[in-house]
Amino acid sequence: MLTSGLNTGTATCPPGTVITGGGMKTPLGGNNLTVQPYESYPSAENTWTLSFNNSAGTSGSYVVYAICLPVTPTG
């Protein structure tokens, strides 16, 4: 749930994959001007973390997503 102020969420890739990127979306897509990204980074080999500020003073929903690729064994 999106609350007023600083929010942080994570997304995790399934076993056998590695994270290559990530982001977030709100019900209004990228046009929600009350949500400002603060940090967006891989916090582990398979986890993406995103922090953002909600300056609207109202609550809502958001989704943090991860972009994952399968790991191909070598050797």
PyMOL Python script that loads the backbone (N, CA, C, O; Angstrom):
from pymol import cmd

cmd.read_pdbstr("""\
ATOM      1  N   MET A   1       0.842  -1.178   0.000  1.00  0.00           N
ATOM      2  CA  MET A   1       0.000   0.000   0.000  1.00  0.00           C
ATOM      3  C   MET A   1       0.885   1.238   0.000  1.00  0.00           C
ATOM      4  O   MET A   1       1.831   1.334   0.782  1.00  0.00           O
ATOM      5  N   LEU A   2       0.584   2.156  -0.853  1.00  0.00           N
ATOM      6  CA  LEU A   2       1.287   3.423  -0.970  1.00  0.00           C
ATOM      7  C   LEU A   2       0.762   4.377   0.095  1.00  0.00           C
ATOM      8  O   LEU A   2      -0.439   4.640   0.154  1.00  0.00           O
ATOM      9  N   THR A   3       1.650   4.895   0.934  1.00  0.00           N
ATOM     10  CA  THR A   3       1.254   5.849   1.962  1.00  0.00           C
ATOM     11  C   THR A   3       1.935   7.179   1.702  1.00  0.00           C
ATOM     12  O   THR A   3       2.856   7.258   0.889  1.00  0.00           O
ATOM     13  N   SER A   4       1.496   8.212   2.377  1.00  0.00           N
ATOM     14  CA  SER A   4       2.116   9.514   2.252  1.00  0.00           C
ATOM     15  C   SER A   4       3.530   9.448   2.814  1.00  0.00           C
ATOM     16  O   SER A   4       3.744   8.838   3.862  1.00  0.00           O
ATOM     17  N   GLY A   5       4.503  10.065   2.138  1.00  0.00           N
ATOM     18  CA  GLY A   5       5.883  10.059   2.588  1.00  0.00           C
ATOM     19  C   GLY A   5       6.720   9.039   1.844  1.00  0.00           C
ATOM     20  O   GLY A   5       6.378   8.634   0.733  1.00  0.00           O
ATOM     21  N   LEU A   6       7.826   8.619   2.464  1.00  0.00           N
ATOM     22  CA  LEU A   6       8.770   7.698   1.834  1.00  0.00           C
ATOM     23  C   LEU A   6       8.259   6.265   1.909  1.00  0.00           C
ATOM     24  O   LEU A   6       7.841   5.804   2.971  1.00  0.00           O
ATOM     25  N   ASN A   7       8.292   5.566   0.787  1.00  0.00           N
ATOM     26  CA  ASN A   7       7.868   4.169   0.673  1.00  0.00           C
ATOM     27  C   ASN A   7       9.001   3.362   0.057  1.00  0.00           C
ATOM     28  O   ASN A   7       9.770   3.888  -0.749  1.00  0.00           O
ATOM     29  N   THR A   8       9.111   2.098   0.425  1.00  0.00           N
ATOM     30  CA  THR A   8      10.108   1.198  -0.156  1.00  0.00           C
ATOM     31  C   THR A   8       9.450  -0.138  -0.448  1.00  0.00           C
ATOM     32  O   THR A   8       8.680  -0.653   0.362  1.00  0.00           O
ATOM     33  N   GLY A   9       9.762  -0.697  -1.619  1.00  0.00           N
ATOM     34  CA  GLY A   9       9.249  -2.011  -1.990  1.00  0.00           C
ATOM     35  C   GLY A   9      10.329  -2.821  -2.677  1.00  0.00           C
ATOM     36  O   GLY A   9      11.322  -2.265  -3.146  1.00  0.00           O
ATOM     37  N   THR A  10      10.143  -4.132  -2.739  1.00  0.00           N
ATOM     38  CA  THR A  10      11.105  -5.010  -3.394  1.00  0.00           C
ATOM     39  C   THR A  10      10.384  -5.986  -4.312  1.00  0.00           C
ATOM     40  O   THR A  10       9.195  -6.266  -4.155  1.00  0.00           O
ATOM     41  N   ALA A  11      11.147  -6.495  -5.278  1.00  0.00           N
ATOM     42  CA  ALA A  11      10.681  -7.569  -6.158  1.00  0.00           C
ATOM     43  C   ALA A  11      11.814  -8.574  -6.257  1.00  0.00           C
ATOM     44  O   ALA A  11      12.983  -8.190  -6.291  1.00  0.00           O
ATOM     45  N   THR A  12      11.483  -9.853  -6.302  1.00  0.00           N
ATOM     46  CA  THR A  12      12.485 -10.916  -6.290  1.00  0.00           C
ATOM     47  C   THR A  12      12.320 -11.818  -7.501  1.00  0.00           C
ATOM     48  O   THR A  12      11.202 -12.176  -7.873  1.00  0.00           O
ATOM     49  N   CYS A  13      13.439 -12.183  -8.114  1.00  0.00           N
ATOM     50  CA  CYS A  13      13.441 -13.124  -9.233  1.00  0.00           C
ATOM     51  C   CYS A  13      13.342 -14.552  -8.696  1.00  0.00           C
ATOM     52  O   CYS A  13      13.807 -14.833  -7.592  1.00  0.00           O
ATOM     53  N   PRO A  14      12.739 -15.451  -9.471  1.00  0.00           N
ATOM     54  CA  PRO A  14      12.640 -16.845  -9.033  1.00  0.00           C
ATOM     55  C   PRO A  14      13.995 -17.557  -9.100  1.00  0.00           C
ATOM     56  O   PRO A  14      14.914 -17.067  -9.756  1.00  0.00           O
ATOM     57  N   PRO A  15      14.128 -18.698  -8.435  1.00  0.00           N
ATOM     58  CA  PRO A  15      15.373 -19.474  -8.498  1.00  0.00           C
ATOM     59  C   PRO A  15      15.728 -19.810  -9.949  1.00  0.00           C
ATOM     60  O   PRO A  15      14.848 -20.038 -10.779  1.00  0.00           O
ATOM     61  N   GLY A  16      17.022 -19.835 -10.236  1.00  0.00           N
ATOM     62  CA  GLY A  16      17.491 -20.151 -11.580  1.00  0.00           C
ATOM     63  C   GLY A  16      17.548 -18.949 -12.504  1.00  0.00           C
ATOM     64  O   GLY A  16      17.808 -19.092 -13.699  1.00  0.00           O
ATOM     65  N   THR A  17      17.304 -17.748 -11.950  1.00  0.00           N
ATOM     66  CA  THR A  17      17.371 -16.522 -12.743  1.00  0.00           C
ATOM     67  C   THR A  17      18.224 -15.489 -12.016  1.00  0.00           C
ATOM     68  O   THR A  17      18.494 -15.617 -10.822  1.00  0.00           O
ATOM     69  N   VAL A  18      18.641 -14.467 -12.753  1.00  0.00           N
ATOM     70  CA  VAL A  18      19.350 -13.327 -12.167  1.00  0.00           C
ATOM     71  C   VAL A  18      18.593 -12.061 -12.545  1.00  0.00           C
ATOM     72  O   VAL A  18      17.914 -12.006 -13.571  1.00  0.00           O
ATOM     73  N   ILE A  19      18.721 -11.063 -11.712  1.00  0.00           N
ATOM     74  CA  ILE A  19      18.030  -9.800 -11.954  1.00  0.00           C
ATOM     75  C   ILE A  19      18.857  -8.934 -12.897  1.00  0.00           C
ATOM     76  O   ILE A  19      20.075  -8.837 -12.744  1.00  0.00           O
ATOM     77  N   THR A  20      18.210  -8.310 -13.863  1.00  0.00           N
ATOM     78  CA  THR A  20      18.898  -7.423 -14.802  1.00  0.00           C
ATOM     79  C   THR A  20      18.366  -5.998 -14.740  1.00  0.00           C
ATOM     80  O   THR A  20      18.946  -5.094 -15.340  1.00  0.00           O
ATOM     81  N   GLY A  21      17.273  -5.793 -14.022  1.00  0.00           N
ATOM     82  CA  GLY A  21      16.691  -4.459 -13.901  1.00  0.00           C
ATOM     83  C   GLY A  21      15.404  -4.517 -13.120  1.00  0.00           C
ATOM     84  O   GLY A  21      14.984  -5.577 -12.657  1.00  0.00           O
ATOM     85  N   GLY A  22      14.782  -3.362 -12.979  1.00  0.00           N
ATOM     86  CA  GLY A  22      13.515  -3.309 -12.268  1.00  0.00           C
ATOM     87  C   GLY A  22      12.945  -1.915 -12.287  1.00  0.00           C
ATOM     88  O   GLY A  22      13.525  -1.001 -12.872  1.00  0.00           O
ATOM     89  N   GLY A  23      11.812  -1.754 -11.648  1.00  0.00           N
ATOM     90  CA  GLY A  23      11.148  -0.462 -11.596  1.00  0.00           C
ATOM     91  C   GLY A  23       9.863  -0.561 -10.809  1.00  0.00           C
ATOM     92  O   GLY A  23       9.662  -1.498 -10.036  1.00  0.00           O
ATOM     93  N   MET A  24       8.981   0.427 -11.013  1.00  0.00           N
ATOM     94  CA  MET A  24       7.687   0.419 -10.335  1.00  0.00           C
ATOM     95  C   MET A  24       6.631   1.026 -11.230  1.00  0.00           C
ATOM     96  O   MET A  24       6.933   1.754 -12.175  1.00  0.00           O
ATOM     97  N   LYS A  25       5.374   0.710 -10.913  1.00  0.00           N
ATOM     98  CA  LYS A  25       4.266   1.364 -11.597  1.00  0.00           C
ATOM     99  C   LYS A  25       3.149   1.600 -10.595  1.00  0.00           C
ATOM    100  O   LYS A  25       3.019   0.884  -9.603  1.00  0.00           O
ATOM    101  N   THR A  26       2.351   2.613 -10.874  1.00  0.00           N
ATOM    102  CA  THR A  26       1.175   2.929 -10.076  1.00  0.00           C
ATOM    103  C   THR A  26      -0.050   2.725 -10.956  1.00  0.00           C
ATOM    104  O   THR A  26       0.097   2.566 -12.168  1.00  0.00           O
ATOM    105  N   PRO A  27      -1.242   2.723 -10.396  1.00  0.00           N
ATOM    106  CA  PRO A  27      -2.434   2.552 -11.228  1.00  0.00           C
ATOM    107  C   PRO A  27      -2.550   3.599 -12.335  1.00  0.00           C
ATOM    108  O   PRO A  27      -3.180   3.344 -13.361  1.00  0.00           O
ATOM    109  N   LEU A  28      -1.953   4.765 -12.138  1.00  0.00           N
ATOM    110  CA  LEU A  28      -2.006   5.814 -13.152  1.00  0.00           C
ATOM    111  C   LEU A  28      -0.844   5.722 -14.127  1.00  0.00           C
ATOM    112  O   LEU A  28      -0.646   6.632 -14.932  1.00  0.00           O
ATOM    113  N   GLY A  29      -0.070   4.638 -14.072  1.00  0.00           N
ATOM    114  CA  GLY A  29       1.093   4.499 -14.951  1.00  0.00           C
ATOM    115  C   GLY A  29       2.177   5.468 -14.555  1.00  0.00           C
ATOM    116  O   GLY A  29       2.329   5.776 -13.373  1.00  0.00           O
ATOM    117  N   GLY A  30       2.934   5.954 -15.514  1.00  0.00           N
ATOM    118  CA  GLY A  30       4.031   6.877 -15.241  1.00  0.00           C
ATOM    119  C   GLY A  30       3.592   8.319 -15.114  1.00  0.00           C
ATOM    120  O   GLY A  30       4.438   9.198 -14.952  1.00  0.00           O
ATOM    121  N   ASN A  31       2.303   8.594 -15.182  1.00  0.00           N
ATOM    122  CA  ASN A  31       1.824   9.971 -15.163  1.00  0.00           C
ATOM    123  C   ASN A  31       1.390  10.448 -13.785  1.00  0.00           C
ATOM    124  O   ASN A  31       0.817  11.531 -13.667  1.00  0.00           O
ATOM    125  N   ASN A  32       1.648   9.674 -12.748  1.00  0.00           N
ATOM    126  CA  ASN A  32       1.265  10.072 -11.401  1.00  0.00           C
ATOM    127  C   ASN A  32       2.322  11.028 -10.861  1.00  0.00           C
ATOM    128  O   ASN A  32       3.368  10.589 -10.382  1.00  0.00           O
ATOM    129  N   LEU A  33       2.059  12.327 -10.933  1.00  0.00           N
ATOM    130  CA  LEU A  33       3.057  13.334 -10.586  1.00  0.00           C
ATOM    131  C   LEU A  33       3.279  13.483  -9.092  1.00  0.00           C
ATOM    132  O   LEU A  33       4.159  14.239  -8.679  1.00  0.00           O
ATOM    133  N   THR A  34       2.505  12.782  -8.265  1.00  0.00           N
ATOM    134  CA  THR A  34       2.697  12.865  -6.820  1.00  0.00           C
ATOM    135  C   THR A  34       3.684  11.819  -6.318  1.00  0.00           C
ATOM    136  O   THR A  34       3.998  11.803  -5.128  1.00  0.00           O
ATOM    137  N   VAL A  35       4.183  10.942  -7.193  1.00  0.00           N
ATOM    138  CA  VAL A  35       5.138   9.900  -6.811  1.00  0.00           C
ATOM    139  C   VAL A  35       6.482  10.210  -7.465  1.00  0.00           C
ATOM    140  O   VAL A  35       6.600  10.211  -8.690  1.00  0.00           O
ATOM    141  N   GLN A  36       7.497  10.475  -6.635  1.00  0.00           N
ATOM    142  CA  GLN A  36       8.829  10.774  -7.138  1.00  0.00           C
ATOM    143  C   GLN A  36       9.795   9.671  -6.725  1.00  0.00           C
ATOM    144  O   GLN A  36       9.962   9.421  -5.531  1.00  0.00           O
ATOM    145  N   PRO A  37      10.443   8.997  -7.700  1.00  0.00           N
ATOM    146  CA  PRO A  37      11.424   7.962  -7.364  1.00  0.00           C
ATOM    147  C   PRO A  37      12.568   8.556  -6.540  1.00  0.00           C
ATOM    148  O   PRO A  37      12.994   9.687  -6.771  1.00  0.00           O
ATOM    149  N   TYR A  38      13.048   7.785  -5.591  1.00  0.00           N
ATOM    150  CA  TYR A  38      14.154   8.195  -4.729  1.00  0.00           C
ATOM    151  C   TYR A  38      15.375   7.325  -4.994  1.00  0.00           C
ATOM    152  O   TYR A  38      16.456   7.849  -5.261  1.00  0.00           O
ATOM    153  N   GLU A  39      15.221   6.010  -4.925  1.00  0.00           N
ATOM    154  CA  GLU A  39      16.290   5.053  -5.213  1.00  0.00           C
ATOM    155  C   GLU A  39      15.702   3.871  -5.970  1.00  0.00           C
ATOM    156  O   GLU A  39      14.556   3.483  -5.743  1.00  0.00           O
ATOM    157  N   SER A  40      16.504   3.299  -6.879  1.00  0.00           N
ATOM    158  CA  SER A  40      16.099   2.110  -7.623  1.00  0.00           C
ATOM    159  C   SER A  40      17.374   1.343  -7.940  1.00  0.00           C
ATOM    160  O   SER A  40      18.209   1.813  -8.713  1.00  0.00           O
ATOM    161  N   TYR A  41      17.530   0.138  -7.332  1.00  0.00           N
ATOM    162  CA  TYR A  41      18.809  -0.559  -7.443  1.00  0.00           C
ATOM    163  C   TYR A  41      18.667  -2.050  -7.138  1.00  0.00           C
ATOM    164  O   TYR A  41      17.721  -2.461  -6.467  1.00  0.00           O
ATOM    165  N   PRO A  42      19.624  -2.875  -7.640  1.00  0.00           N
ATOM    166  CA  PRO A  42      19.644  -4.290  -7.250  1.00  0.00           C
ATOM    167  C   PRO A  42      20.237  -4.392  -5.844  1.00  0.00           C
ATOM    168  O   PRO A  42      21.387  -4.013  -5.623  1.00  0.00           O
ATOM    169  N   SER A  43      19.458  -4.901  -4.906  1.00  0.00           N
ATOM    170  CA  SER A  43      19.929  -4.993  -3.523  1.00  0.00           C
ATOM    171  C   SER A  43      20.495  -6.369  -3.191  1.00  0.00           C
ATOM    172  O   SER A  43      21.059  -6.565  -2.114  1.00  0.00           O
ATOM    173  N   ALA A  44      20.349  -7.317  -4.103  1.00  0.00           N
ATOM    174  CA  ALA A  44      20.921  -8.659  -3.990  1.00  0.00           C
ATOM    175  C   ALA A  44      20.962  -9.242  -5.399  1.00  0.00           C
ATOM    176  O   ALA A  44      20.466  -8.625  -6.343  1.00  0.00           O
ATOM    177  N   GLU A  45      21.548 -10.424  -5.543  1.00  0.00           N
ATOM    178  CA  GLU A  45      21.661 -11.050  -6.859  1.00  0.00           C
ATOM    179  C   GLU A  45      20.300 -11.264  -7.514  1.00  0.00           C
ATOM    180  O   GLU A  45      20.196 -11.271  -8.740  1.00  0.00           O
ATOM    181  N   ASN A  46      19.255 -11.439  -6.700  1.00  0.00           N
ATOM    182  CA  ASN A  46      17.934 -11.718  -7.272  1.00  0.00           C
ATOM    183  C   ASN A  46      16.832 -10.783  -6.749  1.00  0.00           C
ATOM    184  O   ASN A  46      15.651 -11.116  -6.848  1.00  0.00           O
ATOM    185  N   THR A  47      17.201  -9.615  -6.194  1.00  0.00           N
ATOM    186  CA  THR A  47      16.204  -8.702  -5.618  1.00  0.00           C
ATOM    187  C   THR A  47      16.411  -7.270  -6.097  1.00  0.00           C
ATOM    188  O   THR A  47      17.535  -6.769  -6.127  1.00  0.00           O
ATOM    189  N   TRP A  48      15.309  -6.618  -6.471  1.00  0.00           N
ATOM    190  CA  TRP A  48      15.325  -5.207  -6.855  1.00  0.00           C
ATOM    191  C   TRP A  48      14.610  -4.412  -5.770  1.00  0.00           C
ATOM    192  O   TRP A  48      13.524  -4.794  -5.334  1.00  0.00           O
ATOM    193  N   THR A  49      15.215  -3.302  -5.329  1.00  0.00           N
ATOM    194  CA  THR A  49      14.630  -2.438  -4.309  1.00  0.00           C
ATOM    195  C   THR A  49      14.376  -1.063  -4.902  1.00  0.00           C
ATOM    196  O   THR A  49      15.203  -0.528  -5.641  1.00  0.00           O
ATOM    197  N   LEU A  50      13.230  -0.500  -4.573  1.00  0.00           N
ATOM    198  CA  LEU A  50      12.876   0.822  -5.066  1.00  0.00           C
ATOM    199  C   LEU A  50      12.254   1.629  -3.937  1.00  0.00           C
ATOM    200  O   LEU A  50      11.334   1.163  -3.265  1.00  0.00           O
ATOM    201  N   SER A  51      12.759   2.844  -3.730  1.00  0.00           N
ATOM    202  CA  SER A  51      12.199   3.771  -2.744  1.00  0.00           C
ATOM    203  C   SER A  51      11.681   4.995  -3.485  1.00  0.00           C
ATOM    204  O   SER A  51      12.271   5.429  -4.475  1.00  0.00           O
ATOM    205  N   PHE A  52      10.585   5.542  -3.005  1.00  0.00           N
ATOM    206  CA  PHE A  52       9.993   6.705  -3.656  1.00  0.00           C
ATOM    207  C   PHE A  52       9.206   7.512  -2.635  1.00  0.00           C
ATOM    208  O   PHE A  52       8.830   7.008  -1.577  1.00  0.00           O
ATOM    209  N   ASN A  53       8.967   8.767  -2.970  1.00  0.00           N
ATOM    210  CA  ASN A  53       8.216   9.658  -2.100  1.00  0.00           C
ATOM    211  C   ASN A  53       6.823   9.886  -2.674  1.00  0.00           C
ATOM    212  O   ASN A  53       6.677  10.165  -3.865  1.00  0.00           O
ATOM    213  N   ASN A  54       5.810   9.769  -1.841  1.00  0.00           N
ATOM    214  CA  ASN A  54       4.440  10.107  -2.215  1.00  0.00           C
ATOM    215  C   ASN A  54       4.103  11.430  -1.539  1.00  0.00           C
ATOM    216  O   ASN A  54       3.886  11.470  -0.328  1.00  0.00           O
ATOM    217  N   SER A  55       4.056  12.507  -2.307  1.00  0.00           N
ATOM    218  CA  SER A  55       3.792  13.829  -1.731  1.00  0.00           C
ATOM    219  C   SER A  55       2.316  14.205  -1.766  1.00  0.00           C
ATOM    220  O   SER A  55       1.965  15.336  -1.431  1.00  0.00           O
ATOM    221  N   ALA A  56       1.444  13.284  -2.164  1.00  0.00           N
ATOM    222  CA  ALA A  56       0.021  13.599  -2.306  1.00  0.00           C
ATOM    223  C   ALA A  56      -0.718  13.664  -0.982  1.00  0.00           C
ATOM    224  O   ALA A  56      -1.724  14.365  -0.875  1.00  0.00           O
ATOM    225  N   GLY A  57      -0.246  12.958   0.015  1.00  0.00           N
ATOM    226  CA  GLY A  57      -0.973  12.907   1.274  1.00  0.00           C
ATOM    227  C   GLY A  57      -2.136  11.934   1.243  1.00  0.00           C
ATOM    228  O   GLY A  57      -2.931  11.891   2.183  1.00  0.00           O
ATOM    229  N   THR A  58      -2.248  11.157   0.181  1.00  0.00           N
ATOM    230  CA  THR A  58      -3.288  10.133   0.069  1.00  0.00           C
ATOM    231  C   THR A  58      -2.628   8.780  -0.142  1.00  0.00           C
ATOM    232  O   THR A  58      -1.469   8.707  -0.552  1.00  0.00           O
ATOM    233  N   SER A  59      -3.358   7.713   0.136  1.00  0.00           N
ATOM    234  CA  SER A  59      -2.801   6.376  -0.049  1.00  0.00           C
ATOM    235  C   SER A  59      -3.283   5.790  -1.370  1.00  0.00           C
ATOM    236  O   SER A  59      -4.216   6.305  -1.986  1.00  0.00           O
ATOM    237  N   GLY A  60      -2.644   4.720  -1.793  1.00  0.00           N
ATOM    238  CA  GLY A  60      -2.988   4.047  -3.040  1.00  0.00           C
ATOM    239  C   GLY A  60      -2.192   2.766  -3.150  1.00  0.00           C
ATOM    240  O   GLY A  60      -1.716   2.243  -2.142  1.00  0.00           O
ATOM    241  N   SER A  61      -2.042   2.255  -4.352  1.00  0.00           N
ATOM    242  CA  SER A  61      -1.298   1.011  -4.543  1.00  0.00           C
ATOM    243  C   SER A  61      -0.157   1.225  -5.529  1.00  0.00           C
ATOM    244  O   SER A  61      -0.174   2.164  -6.325  1.00  0.00           O
ATOM    245  N   TYR A  62       0.821   0.349  -5.465  1.00  0.00           N
ATOM    246  CA  TYR A  62       1.942   0.374  -6.388  1.00  0.00           C
ATOM    247  C   TYR A  62       2.476  -1.038  -6.543  1.00  0.00           C
ATOM    248  O   TYR A  62       2.207  -1.910  -5.716  1.00  0.00           O
ATOM    249  N   VAL A  63       3.237  -1.257  -7.612  1.00  0.00           N
ATOM    250  CA  VAL A  63       3.867  -2.551  -7.872  1.00  0.00           C
ATOM    251  C   VAL A  63       5.333  -2.308  -8.194  1.00  0.00           C
ATOM    252  O   VAL A  63       5.651  -1.529  -9.092  1.00  0.00           O
ATOM    253  N   VAL A  64       6.228  -2.967  -7.467  1.00  0.00           N
ATOM    254  CA  VAL A  64       7.647  -2.984  -7.812  1.00  0.00           C
ATOM    255  C   VAL A  64       7.873  -4.248  -8.616  1.00  0.00           C
ATOM    256  O   VAL A  64       7.429  -5.325  -8.218  1.00  0.00           O
ATOM    257  N   TYR A  65       8.569  -4.129  -9.757  1.00  0.00           N
ATOM    258  CA  TYR A  65       8.795  -5.302 -10.598  1.00  0.00           C
ATOM    259  C   TYR A  65      10.279  -5.524 -10.843  1.00  0.00           C
ATOM    260  O   TYR A  65      11.085  -4.597 -10.769  1.00  0.00           O
ATOM    261  N   ALA A  66      10.620  -6.763 -11.135  1.00  0.00           N
ATOM    262  CA  ALA A  66      11.991  -7.161 -11.455  1.00  0.00           C
ATOM    263  C   ALA A  66      12.019  -7.723 -12.869  1.00  0.00           C
ATOM    264  O   ALA A  66      11.080  -8.389 -13.304  1.00  0.00           O
ATOM    265  N   ILE A  67      13.099  -7.448 -13.574  1.00  0.00           N
ATOM    266  CA  ILE A  67      13.339  -8.036 -14.893  1.00  0.00           C
ATOM    267  C   ILE A  67      14.384  -9.126 -14.689  1.00  0.00           C
ATOM    268  O   ILE A  67      15.503  -8.845 -14.259  1.00  0.00           O
ATOM    269  N   CYS A  68      14.024 -10.363 -14.997  1.00  0.00           N
ATOM    270  CA  CYS A  68      14.860 -11.524 -14.686  1.00  0.00           C
ATOM    271  C   CYS A  68      15.212 -12.289 -15.961  1.00  0.00           C
ATOM    272  O   CYS A  68      14.414 -12.366 -16.894  1.00  0.00           O
ATOM    273  N   LEU A  69      16.404 -12.845 -15.983  1.00  0.00           N
ATOM    274  CA  LEU A  69      16.846 -13.704 -17.084  1.00  0.00           C
ATOM    275  C   LEU A  69      17.278 -15.049 -16.529  1.00  0.00           C
ATOM    276  O   LEU A  69      17.840 -15.117 -15.436  1.00  0.00           O
ATOM    277  N   PRO A  70      17.021 -16.133 -17.276  1.00  0.00           N
ATOM    278  CA  PRO A  70      17.460 -17.448 -16.808  1.00  0.00           C
ATOM    279  C   PRO A  70      18.981 -17.552 -16.809  1.00  0.00           C
ATOM    280  O   PRO A  70      19.659 -16.984 -17.666  1.00  0.00           O
ATOM    281  N   VAL A  71      19.493 -18.280 -15.845  1.00  0.00           N
ATOM    282  CA  VAL A  71      20.928 -18.536 -15.749  1.00  0.00           C
ATOM    283  C   VAL A  71      21.233 -19.782 -16.565  1.00  0.00           C
ATOM    284  O   VAL A  71      20.580 -20.814 -16.404  1.00  0.00           O
ATOM    285  N   THR A  72      22.227 -19.685 -17.443  1.00  0.00           N
ATOM    286  CA  THR A  72      22.645 -20.832 -18.241  1.00  0.00           C
ATOM    287  C   THR A  72      23.919 -21.405 -17.628  1.00  0.00           C
ATOM    288  O   THR A  72      24.936 -20.714 -17.571  1.00  0.00           O
ATOM    289  N   PRO A  73      23.880 -22.649 -17.173  1.00  0.00           N
ATOM    290  CA  PRO A  73      25.084 -23.259 -16.600  1.00  0.00           C
ATOM    291  C   PRO A  73      26.203 -23.340 -17.644  1.00  0.00           C
ATOM    292  O   PRO A  73      25.949 -23.595 -18.821  1.00  0.00           O
ATOM    293  N   THR A  74      27.427 -23.124 -17.200  1.00  0.00           N
ATOM    294  CA  THR A  74      28.583 -23.242 -18.094  1.00  0.00           C
ATOM    295  C   THR A  74      29.395 -24.464 -17.701  1.00  0.00           C
ATOM    296  O   THR A  74      29.319 -24.959 -16.577  1.00  0.00           O
ATOM    297  N   GLY A  75      30.163 -24.925 -18.652  1.00  0.00           N
ATOM    298  CA  GLY A  75      31.076 -26.012 -18.354  1.00  0.00           C
ATOM    299  C   GLY A  75      30.572 -27.292 -18.802  1.00  0.00           C
ATOM    300  O   GLY A  75      31.234 -28.314 -18.621  1.00  0.00           O
TER     301      GLY A  75
END
""", "prot")
cmd.dss("prot")
cmd.show_as("cartoon", "prot")
cmd.util.cbc("prot")
cmd.orient("prot")
